[in-house]
Amino acid sequence: MDTAAAALPAFVALLLLSPWPLLGSAQGQFSAGGCTFDDGPGVCDYHQDLYDDFEWVHVSAQEPHYLPPEMPQGSYMIVDSSDHDPGEKARLQLPTMKENDTHCIDFSYLLYSQKGLNPGTLNILVRVNKGPLANPIWNVTGFTGRDWLRAELAVSTFWPNEYQVIFEAEVSGGRSGYIAIDDIQVLSYPCDKSPHFLRLGDVEVNAGQNATFQCIATGRDAVHNKLWLQRRNGEDIPVAQTKNINHRRFAASFRLQEVTKTDQDLYRCVTQSERGSGVSNFAQLIVREPPRPIAPPQLLGVGPTYLLIQLNANSIIGDGPIILKEVEYRMTSGSWTETHAVNAPTYKLWHLDPDTEYEIRVLLTRPGEGGTGLPGPPLITRTKCAEPMRTPKTLKIAEIQARRIAVDWESLGYNITRCHTFNVTICYHYFHGHNESKADCLDMDPKAPQHVVNHLPPYTNVSLKMILTNPEGRKESEETIIQTDEDVPGPVPVSSLQGTSFENKIFLNWKEPLDPNGIITQYEVSYSSIRSFDPAVPVAGPPQTVSNLWNSTHHVFMHLHPGTTYQFFIRASTVKGFGPATAINVTTNISAPTLPDYEGVDASLNETATTITVLLRPAQAKGAPISAYQIVVEELHPHRTKREARAMECYQVPVTYQNAMNGGAPYYFAAELPPGNLPEPAPFTVGDNRTYQGFWNPPLAPRKGYNIYFQAMSSVEKETKTQCVRIATKAAATEEPEVIPDPAKQTDRVVKIAGISAGILVFILLLLVVILIVKKSKLAKKRKDALGNTRQEMTHMVNAMDRSYADQSTLHAEDPLSITFMDQHNFSPRLPNDPLVPTAVLGRKHVYHGDNNSFFAISYL
């Protein structure tokens, strides 16, 4: 809203519409603002509106025009509706005028159409103090004829206000005809044929109240005219009441219900009759907002029964002045409200309840009806708690279990706690186990009639007491001692379980549970086999159970299978039952394999000077599968005692023949056989000169005596058991034995002979090449002769080598066991295909085999 327009003291306009023809041209002297349009509107300081849709057109009497001949002659302003769209407007603005007394404006107009249609509407608007355009104060619509009609506008203004009259032509939907104006006069005297309103005053009310405008008009019989209150930016308001003051004056009342800030605007009274219309000046409706504090009260002090506040009423929303301050407070949980008038910046509220939440607001009042504003923002605060009235009554034990105690007590109301925020705490302490003590306090639900203390140790004296606490103090009950019930015991400690293994029994001992939870009555041990190294042992049998008295914490389990893992479950018991079991796995030791009984039975099948063939029979596994069979040869010495048939000690350390000869051991391992090689009884030749799993089985010395032992070995993880039996004895030979060449010495000789033979062959080949070059011309014949000579030379060489080898081969006159078969060529007796091993004796010649002696074999061929 424009400020100048809002401050407008008064603007009064009376408009008289008189439907009489204009008899002549302008009469009397025109004052400033009038115009006859003889020389156009510009001379009169009239202007076209810059923001309308089209322009008014000037018609001059001195110039030809396109108008129909029935249109009036002369100069005037006109609008042709047929040239424009419906709803388009053209505005012609008069100069701004300032008058300080009542005056009258009259003008001529016509609305004409050849077919009698509606050409549009002519509106008269008045802009006050250059403000926004209000609704038209006068208008005429429809066909009025071809003659000029006259209308009057009575205007009363008061300095320093100014106004501007605007003629507006609006095209109708018919788009046919003309709208014209002419001879505008501004007269310095009032109009006398229409009523006019006295000055309308401003109205001020508080928001939410009813506003009343009262308009007073002068004129004959004006009380019967149509009346309404026109809002500059809004809808019209009908008249509420009218009454005559005298025969020439009447009053009209207009009411606006429960106005708000949005109703604040300029209003004017309008009356209309058959002789014309009257319009009052604009008056302002001023709506005041009742004051309301911006900030809530400030809390200065608090106690159990009082609150001290500061009003904070200096910063407000709304309009002053403030004539009254009040404090409104209530319990936030209640429905009642109390209001106290306050004449100081601070205020103290007394006689309040402890630990109660209050809502406090401030009310402010300005002059006028409805001047009390809405309550300000609330201060929500709480009074302090008071100390509890008394201690809780003695605890009542409702239920005792092994690990919990249920306690009952009286319901604690506000009259006892004196505080809505309080804690009910149960404190307990006890001694348990090995001088272990525990003390703790538990917060309980104050509304629950029964409270439970959980996680207590069984079979323990527990001391209980209850504590009632609020922020201002505490009260404690007397102490009560209760013993918890027994429970099933805890598990036997895993660290205390110890198992000692034997081949067919296990000794198991343990300790009492760390948490007996009562008196131990017995122990129960269940056990069963879960796996075995021996596949023949059944492990799917049902578990077995033994029971021990409370003071027996060990047991020996007999008649078990060797090499078998047993799982033991041990649990303790009280009168409440068995506790959880503790498991331990213990494996029995494996047993040595069982060999067939060779006592009184000669296992020898065949015997030569250097070998003995025995019958090997498979052993029976006990607790673990057979890992290997071993053949052990023990040399018999005259000064040594014969091994007895008692429980003999087997040969645990494997010794090869070479290590036995170097270290002077009385025995050596002739062979090691995988268990798969002996599924059933089979013969084996001791001294067959072969290698078995890295052990060389050399020929036996004919003049030596030997014991032959058969061993079966079982080995699992880090445990090995061996069983052995003597299966044969080979006595020393009394006759001259057949000489067996020393393989080590013969190897050196053969190598030397082989080197000599190779050198001879190379020399012969070189000689042949020389002969071929010299006798190139007789190549064919000399080649044949050379080949014949070569064959003869090779035959003599072979015979010479045979005689040399026969001389070098000597009989073994010494003990064969004293012969070492290791030479400077790194000979290894563990390889079955070692070179230069005698495989047969043919008279005085010996046949050898091996990759390194292939050339020697060729020489024999």
C-alpha positions in Angstrom: 0.0 0.0 0.0 1.3 3.5 -0.9 2.2 5.6 2.2 0.7 8.7 0.8 -2.5 6.9 -0.1 -2.6 5.4 3.4 -2.4 8.9 4.9 -5.1 10.3 2.7 -7.4 12.3 5.0 -10.3 12.5 2.6 -11.3 12.2 -1.0 -14.9 12.8 -1.8 -16.4 12.3 -5.3 -20.0 12.8 -6.3 -21.0 11.7 -9.8 -24.3 12.8 -11.4 -25.5 10.9 -14.4 -28.0 13.1 -16.3 -29.5 11.6 -19.5 -30.3 14.9 -21.2 -28.9 15.9 -24.7 -26.3 18.6 -24.9 -28.0 21.7 -26.3 -24.9 23.6 -27.2 -21.2 23.8 -27.0 -19.3 24.5 -23.8 -20.8 27.0 -21.6 -18.9 29.3 -19.3 -15.2 29.6 -18.8 -13.3 26.3 -18.5 -10.8 26.1 -15.6 -7.5 24.2 -15.6 -7.9 20.6 -16.5 -10.8 21.0 -19.0 -10.5 20.4 -22.7 -12.7 20.8 -25.9 -10.3 18.7 -28.1 -10.4 21.3 -30.9 -6.7 21.3 -31.2 -6.1 17.7 -29.8 -5.6 16.4 -26.3 -1.9 17.4 -26.1 -2.8 21.1 -25.8 -4.8 20.3 -22.6 -1.9 18.3 -21.1 -3.8 15.0 -21.6 -1.8 11.8 -22.1 -2.3 8.4 -23.4 -1.5 5.6 -20.8 1.8 3.9 -21.7 0.7 0.5 -20.3 -2.8 0.1 -21.9 -3.7 -2.0 -24.9 -4.4 0.6 -27.6 -4.9 4.5 -27.9 -7.8 6.9 -28.0 -8.2 8.5 -31.5 -8.7 12.3 -32.0 -11.4 13.4 -34.5 -11.0 16.9 -35.8 -13.7 19.1 -37.3 -11.2 20.6 -39.8 -10.2 17.3 -41.2 -12.1 14.5 -43.0 -12.8 11.3 -41.1 -14.0 7.8 -41.8 -16.9 7.9 -39.3 -20.5 7.2 -40.4 -22.4 10.4 -41.4 -24.8 10.0 -38.5 -22.0 10.5 -36.0 -21.8 14.0 -34.4 -19.8 16.7 -36.1 -16.9 18.6 -34.3 -13.7 17.6 -32.5 -13.6 14.9 -29.8 -11.9 11.7 -28.7 -13.2 8.3 -29.9 -12.5 4.5 -29.8 -13.6 2.2 -32.6 -14.5 -1.2 -31.0 -14.4 -3.1 -34.2 -10.6 -2.6 -34.5 -9.8 -4.3 -31.2 -10.3 -7.6 -29.3 -12.8 -8.0 -26.5 -11.4 -7.0 -23.1 -8.7 -4.7 -24.5 -8.6 -1.2 -22.9 -7.5 2.3 -23.8 -6.9 5.0 -21.1 -6.7 8.7 -21.4 -5.1 10.5 -18.4 -6.1 14.1 -17.3 -3.5 16.2 -15.7 -2.9 15.8 -11.9 -5.1 18.3 -9.9 -4.9 19.8 -6.4 -8.0 21.4 -5.1 -8.7 22.5 -1.5 -12.4 22.9 -1.8 -15.5 21.2 -3.3 -15.6 21.3 -7.1 -17.4 19.6 -10.0 -16.2 17.9 -13.2 -18.7 17.3 -16.0 -18.2 15.9 -19.5 -20.1 14.6 -22.6 -20.1 11.0 -23.7 -21.8 8.6 -26.1 -21.8 4.9 -26.9 -23.1 4.3 -30.4 -23.5 1.3 -32.8 -25.3 1.3 -36.2 -27.0 -2.0 -35.3 -27.7 -1.0 -31.7 -25.2 -3.5 -30.3 -23.1 -2.9 -27.2 -19.8 -1.2 -28.2 -18.2 -1.6 -24.7 -17.9 0.2 -21.4 -16.8 3.7 -20.4 -15.1 3.7 -16.9 -14.0 6.7 -14.8 -11.1 6.0 -12.5 -9.4 8.2 -10.0 -5.7 7.7 -9.0 -4.9 9.3 -5.6 -1.4 10.5 -4.8 0.0 8.5 -7.7 -1.1 5.3 -6.0 -2.5 2.2 -7.7 -5.7 2.3 -9.7 -8.8 1.6 -7.6 -12.1 0.2 -9.0 -14.1 2.5 -11.3 -16.1 5.2 -9.4 -18.5 5.5 -12.4 -19.2 3.5 -15.6 -21.7 3.2 -18.3 -22.2 0.1 -20.6 -24.3 -0.5 -23.7 -25.8 1.6 -26.6 -26.8 5.2 -25.5 -27.8 6.6 -28.9 -26.2 9.0 -31.4 -26.6 12.1 -29.2 -24.2 13.4 -26.6 -25.2 12.8 -22.9 -23.9 14.8 -19.9 -22.5 13.5 -16.6 -21.2 15.2 -13.5 -18.4 14.3 -11.1 -18.4 16.2 -7.7 -14.9 16.2 -6.1 -13.9 17.4 -2.7 -10.2 17.1 -1.8 -8.1 18.6 0.9 -4.5 19.7 0.6 -1.8 18.3 0.3 -3.6 15.4 -1.5 -3.7 15.2 -5.3 -5.7 13.1 -7.7 -5.9 12.2 -11.4 -9.0 11.4 -13.4 -8.7 8.7 -16.1 -11.1 7.9 -18.9 -11.0 4.2 -19.8 -12.7 2.5 -22.8 -13.1 -1.3 -22.6 -14.1 -3.2 -25.8 -17.0 -5.6 -25.4 -17.6 -9.0 -27.0 -19.7 -7.5 -29.8 -16.7 -5.6 -31.2 -19.1 -3.1 -32.9 -19.6 0.6 -32.4 -17.9 3.7 -30.9 -17.2 5.1 -27.5 -16.6 8.9 -27.5 -16.0 11.8 -25.0 -16.0 15.6 -25.4 -16.1 18.9 -23.6 -14.6 18.0 -20.2 -15.0 20.9 -17.7 -13.6 21.5 -14.3 -15.9 23.8 -12.3 -15.1 25.6 -9.1 -18.5 24.9 -7.5 -20.1 21.7 -6.2 -22.6 19.6 -8.2 -26.2 20.1 -7.1 -28.1 17.2 -8.4 -26.6 14.2 -6.5 -25.9 13.4 -2.9 -22.3 13.5 -1.6 -20.6 12.0 1.5 -19.0 13.9 4.3 -15.4 13.1 5.1 -14.9 9.5 6.1 -12.4 9.0 9.0 -9.8 6.2 9.6 -10.7 3.3 11.9 -8.2 1.5 14.2 -8.9 -1.8 16.0 -7.0 -4.7 17.5 -6.6 -7.8 15.5 -9.3 -10.3 16.0 -11.9 -7.6 16.8 -14.8 -6.2 14.7 -14.3 -2.9 12.8 -17.1 -0.4 12.0 -17.2 2.3 9.3 -19.9 5.0 9.5 -20.7 7.0 6.3 -22.8 10.3 6.4 -24.3 11.5 3.1 -26.4 14.7 2.2 -29.2 14.8 -0.4 -32.9 14.4 -0.8 -34.3 10.9 -0.3 -30.7 9.5 -0.3 -31.6 7.0 2.4 -33.3 4.8 -0.2 -30.3 4.7 -2.5 -28.2 1.6 -2.9 -25.2 1.7 -0.5 -22.0 -0.4 -0.1 -18.5 -0.1 1.3 -15.9 -0.5 -1.5 -12.4 -1.8 -0.7 -9.7 -0.6 -3.0 -8.2 -4.1 -3.2 -11.0 -6.5 -2.4 -14.6 -7.3 -2.4 -17.5 -5.0 -1.6 -19.1 -5.1 1.9 -22.9 -4.7 2.2 -24.4 -2.1 4.5 -25.2 -3.3 8.0 -27.6 -0.4 9.1 -28.9 2.9 7.8 -30.8 5.7 9.6 -32.0 9.3 8.8 -30.4 12.1 10.7 -32.7 14.8 9.1 -34.6 15.3 5.8 -31.3 16.0 3.9 -28.8 13.8 5.8 -28.5 10.1 6.6 -25.9 7.7 8.1 -24.9 4.1 7.0 -22.9 1.6 9.1 -20.6 -1.1 7.7 -19.0 -4.0 9.9 -15.9 -6.1 9.3 -15.9 -9.3 11.4 -12.7 -10.3 13.3 -10.3 -8.4 11.2 -6.7 -9.3 10.8 -3.6 -7.7 9.2 -4.8 -8.9 5.8 -7.9 -6.8 6.1 -5.9 -3.6 6.5 -6.7 -1.5 3.4 -8.4 1.7 2.1 -12.2 1.7 2.1 -14.8 4.2 0.8 -18.6 4.5 0.8 -20.5 4.4 -2.5 -24.2 5.3 -3.1 -26.1 5.0 -6.4 -29.6 6.2 -7.5 -31.5 6.8 -10.7 -30.0 10.4 -10.8 -26.4 9.3 -10.3 -23.8 7.9 -7.9 -21.9 9.3 -4.9 -18.5 8.1 -3.7 -16.7 9.1 -0.5 -13.1 9.6 0.1 -10.8 6.7 1.0 -10.4 6.0 4.7 -7.9 3.5 6.1 -8.6 0.5 8.3 -5.7 0.2 10.7 -5.3 -3.2 12.4 -3.1 -3.3 15.5 -1.5 -6.6 16.5 -1.8 -7.3 20.3 1.7 -7.6 21.8 3.4 -11.0 22.4 6.8 -11.6 24.1 9.5 -12.9 21.7 11.5 -14.8 24.4 10.2 -17.1 27.2 10.7 -16.1 30.8 14.1 -16.7 32.3 14.6 -19.0 35.2 16.5 -17.3 38.0 16.0 -19.8 40.9 14.4 -23.2 41.7 13.6 -25.1 44.8 11.3 -28.0 45.8 8.3 -25.7 46.2 9.1 -22.4 44.3 10.3 -21.0 41.0 11.8 -17.5 40.5 11.5 -16.1 37.0 12.3 -12.9 35.0 9.5 -11.9 32.6 11.7 -10.8 29.6 8.8 -8.6 28.3 10.9 -5.9 26.6 11.2 -7.5 23.2 7.7 -8.1 21.7 5.9 -9.0 18.5 3.0 -6.7 17.7 2.0 -3.1 18.7 2.3 -1.2 21.9 1.9 0.5 24.2 1.8 -2.2 26.9 -0.5 -1.4 29.8 -0.6 -4.7 31.6 1.8 -7.7 32.3 0.6 -11.1 33.6 2.2 -14.5 34.4 0.3 -17.6 33.4 1.4 -21.0 34.7 0.2 -24.6 34.9 1.4 -28.1 35.4 2.3 -29.6 32.1 0.3 -32.8 33.1 -2.7 -30.8 34.4 -5.6 -28.9 32.9 -5.9 -25.9 35.3 -4.2 -22.6 34.7 -3.5 -19.7 37.1 -2.7 -16.1 36.1 -1.0 -13.5 38.3 -0.7 -9.8 37.4 2.9 -8.6 37.7 4.2 -5.1 38.1 7.9 -6.0 38.5 10.6 -7.4 36.2 10.8 -10.6 38.3 8.3 -12.8 40.0 8.4 -15.8 42.4 5.8 -18.6 42.2 5.1 -20.2 45.6 3.4 -23.4 46.9 4.4 -25.7 44.1 4.8 -29.5 44.2 8.3 -31.1 44.4 9.7 -32.6 41.2 6.8 -31.3 39.1 7.1 -29.8 35.6 5.5 -26.4 35.1 4.8 -24.4 32.0 5.1 -20.6 32.5 4.2 -17.9 30.0 3.9 -14.1 30.0 0.8 -12.2 28.8 0.9 -8.5 27.5 -2.0 -6.2 26.9 -2.3 -2.9 24.8 -5.2 -0.4 24.8 -8.5 -1.3 23.3 -10.8 -4.2 23.2 -9.0 -7.4 22.5 -5.7 -5.8 23.3 -4.3 -8.8 25.2 -2.0 -10.8 23.0 -1.3 -14.5 22.8 0.9 -16.0 25.5 4.6 -15.8 24.8 6.9 -18.7 24.4 6.7 -21.1 27.4 9.4 -21.7 30.0 9.1 -25.4 30.8 10.9 -26.2 34.0 10.7 -28.5 37.0 10.9 -28.0 40.7 13.5 -29.8 42.7 12.9 -33.1 44.5 12.5 -33.3 48.2 14.2 -35.9 50.4 12.3 -39.2 50.7 9.8 -39.4 53.5 11.1 -42.6 55.1 13.1 -45.8 54.6 11.7 -48.8 52.7 10.2 -51.5 54.8 12.1 -54.8 55.5 12.6 -56.9 52.4 10.4 -60.0 51.9 12.0 -63.0 50.2 9.6 -64.3 47.6 11.6 -67.1 45.9 15.1 -68.6 46.3 16.7 -70.5 43.4 20.3 -71.6 42.7 21.3 -68.5 40.8 18.6 -65.9 41.6 16.6 -64.5 44.5 13.2 -62.7 44.1 12.4 -59.9 46.6 9.1 -58.2 47.4 8.4 -54.9 49.0 5.7 -52.3 49.3 4.8 -50.0 46.4 6.7 -46.7 46.5 4.3 -43.8 45.8 5.0 -40.1 45.3 4.1 -39.4 48.9 7.1 -41.6 50.0 9.7 -40.8 47.3 8.8 -37.0 47.1 10.3 -37.2 43.6 9.1 -38.6 40.3 12.7 -39.4 39.4 14.1 -41.9 41.9 16.1 -45.1 41.9 15.4 -48.4 43.7 18.7 -50.2 44.2 19.4 -53.6 45.6 22.9 -54.0 46.9 24.3 -57.5 47.7 27.6 -59.0 48.6 28.9 -62.6 49.2 32.0 -64.7 49.7 32.4 -67.6 47.2 35.0 -70.1 46.2 38.6 -69.6 47.3 38.1 -66.5 49.4 36.6 -64.7 46.5 34.1 -61.9 47.3 31.8 -59.8 45.2 29.7 -56.7 45.9 27.4 -55.0 43.5 24.3 -52.9 43.3 21.5 -53.3 40.8 19.0 -50.7 39.7 15.5 -52.1 39.7 12.2 -51.0 38.0 10.5 -48.9 40.7 7.0 -49.8 39.3 7.5 -53.6 39.5 6.1 -55.2 42.7 8.8 -57.9 42.6 12.5 -57.6 41.9 14.9 -60.3 40.9 18.7 -60.5 41.6 20.2 -62.8 39.0 23.6 -64.3 38.3 24.3 -65.4 41.9 26.5 -68.3 42.7 24.7 -71.4 44.0 25.0 -72.6 47.5 26.2 -69.3 48.8 25.1 -66.9 51.6 24.1 -63.6 50.0 23.5 -60.4 52.0 20.8 -58.1 50.6 19.5 -54.6 51.3 17.4 -52.0 49.4 18.2 -48.3 48.9 15.7 -45.6 47.9 17.5 -42.6 46.3 16.4 -39.4 44.7 18.6 -36.3 43.8 18.0 -34.8 47.3 18.7 -37.8 49.5 18.6 -41.6 50.2 17.1 -44.1 52.6 18.3 -47.7 53.2 16.5 -50.8 54.5 17.9 -53.3 56.9 20.2 -56.1 55.7 18.9 -59.6 55.0 21.0 -62.8 54.6 19.8 -65.6 52.3 21.5 -68.8 51.1 21.0 -69.7 47.4 20.0 -73.2 46.5 22.4 -75.9 45.1 22.8 -76.4 41.3 24.4 -78.9 39.0 28.2 -78.7 39.3 30.5 -77.1 36.8 32.7 -79.1 34.5 35.8 -81.0 35.6 38.8 -78.8 34.8 40.3 -79.8 31.5 43.8 -79.0 32.8 43.4 -81.5 35.7 42.7 -84.5 33.3 45.7 -86.7 33.0 45.8 -90.1 31.2 48.6 -92.6 31.4 48.6 -95.1 28.5 49.6 -98.7 28.4 49.0 -101.3 25.7 45.7 -102.6 27.0 44.8 -100.2 29.8 44.6 -96.5 30.6 45.0 -94.8 34.0 42.9 -91.6 34.3 42.8 -89.1 37.1 41.1 -85.7 37.6 40.2 -83.0 40.1 37.0 -81.7 41.6 35.1 -79.0 39.5 36.2 -75.5 40.2 32.5 -74.6 40.8 31.0 -77.6 42.7 27.8 -75.5 43.2 26.9 -77.7 46.2 28.1 -81.1 47.6 29.6 -83.5 45.0 27.9 -87.0 45.3 29.5 -89.0 42.5 31.5 -88.9 39.3 30.5 -90.6 36.0 32.9 -91.6 33.3 31.7 -92.8 29.9 34.2 -93.9 27.3 34.3 -95.5 23.8 36.8 -96.1 21.1 36.7 -93.6 18.3 39.6 -94.7 16.0 42.5 -97.2 15.9 45.7 -97.6 14.0 44.8 -101.3 13.5 42.0 -101.6 10.9 41.0 -104.9 12.4 39.9 -103.3 15.7 36.1 -102.4 15.8 35.5 -98.8 16.9 31.7 -98.5 16.5 30.8 -100.1 19.7 28.4 -98.6 22.3 30.0 -96.5 25.1 30.6 -97.9 28.5 30.1 -96.1 31.8 31.7 -96.3 35.2 30.7 -94.4 38.4 33.0 -93.3 41.2 32.2 -92.0 44.6 32.6 -88.3 45.4 36.0 -88.9 47.0 37.4 -91.0 44.1 39.0 -89.0 41.4 40.9 -91.7 39.4 40.2 -94.9 37.6 42.0 -97.7 35.7 40.3 -98.8 32.4 41.3 -102.4 31.6 40.9 -104.7 28.6 41.5 -102.1 26.0 42.8 -102.5 22.4 46.4 -101.5 21.7 46.9 -98.5 19.3 43.3 -97.3 19.8 42.1 -93.8 20.8 39.4 -93.7 23.4 37.3 -90.7 24.2 36.4 -90.1 27.9 33.5 -87.9 29.1 33.8 -87.1 32.8 31.1 -85.2 34.8 30.3 -84.6 38.4 26.9 -84.7 40.2 25.1 -83.0 43.1 21.6 -83.5 44.3 20.5 -81.3 41.4 21.9 -83.6 38.8 25.0 -84.0 36.6 26.9 -81.0 35.3 28.4 -80.6 31.9 30.9 -83.3 30.8 34.6 -82.7 30.0 36.1 -84.7 27.2 39.6 -86.0 26.8 41.1 -88.4 24.2 43.7 -90.9 25.2 45.4 -93.4 22.9 46.7 -96.8 24.1 50.2 -97.8 23.2 50.6 -100.1 20.2 51.9 -103.7 20.7 54.6 -105.5 18.9 53.4 -107.7 16.0 52.9 -111.4 16.8 55.1 -113.7 14.8 54.3 -117.4 14.1 55.9 -119.9 16.5 59.1 -121.2 15.0 60.2 -123.0 18.2 61.0 -126.7 17.4 60.4 -126.0 13.7 63.2 -125.7 11.2 62.3 -123.0 8.7 65.3 -123.9 6.5 64.3 -125.1 3.0 67.6 -125.3 1.2 71.2 -124.6 2.0 74.4 -124.1 -0.1 77.9 -123.1 0.8 77.0 -119.4 0.5 73.2 -119.3 0.9 70.4 -120.6 3.0 66.7 -120.5 1.9 64.2 -120.1 4.7 60.4 -120.0 4.8 59.0 -116.6 6.0 55.5 -116.5 7.4 53.5 -113.2 7.9 53.0 -111.7 11.3 49.8 -110.7 13.1 49.4 -106.9 13.7 48.5 -105.8 17.2 47.3 -102.1 17.5 49.0 -101.0 14.3 49.6 -102.4 10.8 52.9 -104.1 9.9 55.3 -101.5 8.6 58.1 -103.8 7.4 59.7 -107.2 7.7 63.5 -107.4 8.3 66.0 -110.3 7.8 68.9 -110.1 10.3 72.0 -112.2 10.0 74.1 -112.7 13.1 77.6 -114.2 12.8 78.4 -117.0 15.3 81.7 -116.8 17.0 83.2 -119.6 19.1 83.9 -117.4 22.1 80.4 -116.0 22.1 77.5 -117.6 24.0 74.5 -118.8 22.1 71.4 -116.6 22.3 68.9 -118.2 24.6 65.3 -118.9 23.7 64.1 -116.5 26.3 62.3 -113.2 25.5 65.0 -111.9 23.3 65.8 -108.3 22.5 65.3 -107.5 18.9 67.6 -105.6 16.6 66.3 -102.0 16.8 69.1 -100.3 15.0 69.4 -101.3 11.3 73.0 -101.9 10.2 74.1 -102.5 6.6 76.7 -105.2 5.7 79.3 -102.5 4.9 78.7 -100.7 8.3 78.9 -104.0 10.1 82.3 -104.8 8.5 83.6 -101.3 9.2 82.3 -101.0 12.7 82.7 -104.6 13.8 79.0 -105.2 14.5 78.0 -108.8 15.2 75.0 -108.6 12.9 73.7 -106.9 9.8 70.3 -106.4 8.0 70.3 -108.6 4.9 66.9 -107.4 3.7 63.9 -105.2 4.5 60.6 -106.2 2.9 57.4 -104.2 2.6 54.4 -105.9 4.3 52.7 -106.2 0.9 55.5 -108.6 -0.3 54.5 -111.2 2.3 50.8 -111.7 2.2 51.3 -115.4 2.8 54.3 -117.7 3.6 57.1 -117.4 1.0 60.7 -118.6 0.7 63.6 -116.2 1.0 67.3 -116.9 0.2 69.8 -115.4 2.5 73.0 -114.6 0.6 71.5 -114.2 -2.8 73.7 -111.1 -3.5 70.7 -108.8 -4.1 69.7 -105.5 -2.5 66.4 -105.1 -0.6 65.2 -101.6 0.4 68.8 -100.4 0.5 70.2 -103.4 2.4 72.6 -105.7 0.5 72.2 -109.4 1.0 75.8 -110.7 0.3 76.8 -114.3 0.0 77.5 -116.0 3.2 81.0 -117.1 4.1 81.2 -120.9 3.9 83.4 -121.4 6.9 81.3 -119.1 9.1 78.2 -120.0 11.2 75.2 -117.7 11.2 71.9 -117.2 13.0 69.0 -116.0 10.8 66.4 -113.8 12.5 63.1 -112.7 11.2 61.7 -109.4 12.5 58.2 -107.7 12.1 58.0 -104.0 12.8 54.9 -101.8 13.5 55.4 -98.0 13.5 52.9 -95.2 13.9 53.7 -91.5 14.6 56.6 -91.6 17.1 56.1 -95.1 18.4 57.7 -98.2 17.0 57.4 -101.8 18.2 59.4 -104.8 16.9 59.0 -108.5 17.4 61.7 -111.0 16.3 62.3 -114.7 16.2 65.2 -116.9 15.2 64.1 -119.0 12.2 67.3 -120.8 11.1 71.0 -121.5 11.9 73.6 -122.1 9.2 76.6 -124.0 10.5 80.2 -123.5 9.2 81.3 -125.8 6.3 84.0 -128.5 7.0 84.9 -129.2 3.3 87.1 -127.0 1.0 84.7 -124.5 -0.4 84.5 -123.4 -3.9 86.6 -120.3 -4.4 84.7 -117.1 -4.9 86.7 -114.3 -6.5 87.1 -111.1 -4.7 84.9 -108.7 -6.6 86.8 -105.6 -5.5 90.2 -106.8 -6.6 88.9 -108.2 -9.9 87.3 -104.9 -10.7 90.7 -103.1 -10.8 92.2 -105.8 -13.0 89.3 -105.7 -15.4 89.5 -102.0 -15.7 93.3 -102.2 -16.5 92.7 -104.9 -19.2 89.9 -102.9 -20.7 92.2 -99.8 -21.0 95.0 -101.8 -22.7 92.5 -103.4 -25.1 91.0 -100.0 -26.0 94.5 -98.6 -26.7 95.4 -101.5 -29.0 92.1 -101.0 -30.9 92.8 -97.3 -31.4 96.3 -98.0 -32.7 95.0 -100.6 -35.2 92.4 -98.1 -36.5 95.0 -95.4 -37.0 97.2 -97.9 -38.8 94.4 -98.9 -41.1 93.8 -95.2 -42.0 97.5 -94.8 -43.0 97.4 -97.9 -45.1 94.3 -96.8 -46.9 95.9 -93.4 -47.8 99.2 -95.0 -49.0 97.5 -97.7 -51.1 94.7 -95.6 -52.6 95.1 -97.0 -56.1 94.7 -100.6 -54.8 92.0 -99.8 -52.3 89.7 -102.7 -52.9 92.2 -105.5 -52.8 94.3 -104.1 -50.0 91.2 -103.4 -48.0 90.3 -107.1 -48.1 93.9 -108.1 -47.1 93.9 -105.5 -44.3 90.6 -106.8 -42.9 92.0 -110.4 -42.9 95.0 -109.3 -41.0 92.9 -107.3 -38.5 90.8 -110.3 -37.6 93.9 -112.4 -36.9 95.2 -109.7 -34.6 92.0 -109.4 -32.7 91.8 -113.1 -32.2 95.3 -113.2 -30.7 94.4 -110.2 -28.5 91.3 -111.9 -27.1 93.2 -115.1 -26.3 95.9 -113.1 -24.5 93.2 -111.2 -22.5 91.6 -114.4 -21.5 94.8 -115.9 -20.3 95.7 -112.7 -18.3 92.3 -112.7 -16.6 92.6 -116.4 -15.6 95.9 -115.7 -14.0 94.6 -112.8 -12.1 91.5 -114.6 -10.7 92.4 -116.3 -7.4 90.4 -118.4 -5.0 89.2 -117.0 -1.7 91.4 -118.7 0.8 90.4 -116.3 3.5 87.0 -115.8 5.3 84.6 -114.2 2.9 83.1 -112.1 5.7 86.4 -110.3 6.0 86.2 -109.1 2.4 85.1 -105.5 1.9 83.3 -104.7 -1.3 83.9 -100.9 -1.2 86.6 -99.7 -3.6 88.0 -96.4 -4.8 85.3 -96.1 -7.5 82.6 -95.4 -4.8 81.0 -98.8 -5.1 77.6 -98.9 -3.3 76.3 -102.3 -2.3 72.7 -100.8 -2.0 72.3 -100.7 -5.8 71.1 -104.0 -7.3 72.8 -103.3 -10.7 76.3 -102.4 -9.4 79.1 -103.4 -11.8 81.4 -106.3 -11.4 79.2 -108.5 -9.3 79.8 -112.2 -9.9 76.6 -113.9 -11.1 78.0 -117.4 -12.0 81.2 -119.5 -11.8 82.1 -121.3 -15.0 85.2 -123.5 -14.4 88.1 -121.0 -14.1 86.3 -118.2 -16.0 84.0 -115.7 -14.4 81.1 -113.9 -16.1 80.4 -110.3 -14.9 77.6 -108.0 -15.8 77.2 -104.2 -15.6 77.0 -101.1 -17.8 80.6 -100.2 -17.1 81.9 -103.7 -18.2 80.0 -103.7 -21.5 83.3 -103.6 -23.5 84.5 -106.5 -21.5 81.5 -108.5 -22.5 82.3 -107.7 -26.1 85.8 -109.0 -25.7 84.5 -112.3 -24.4 82.2 -112.6 -27.3 
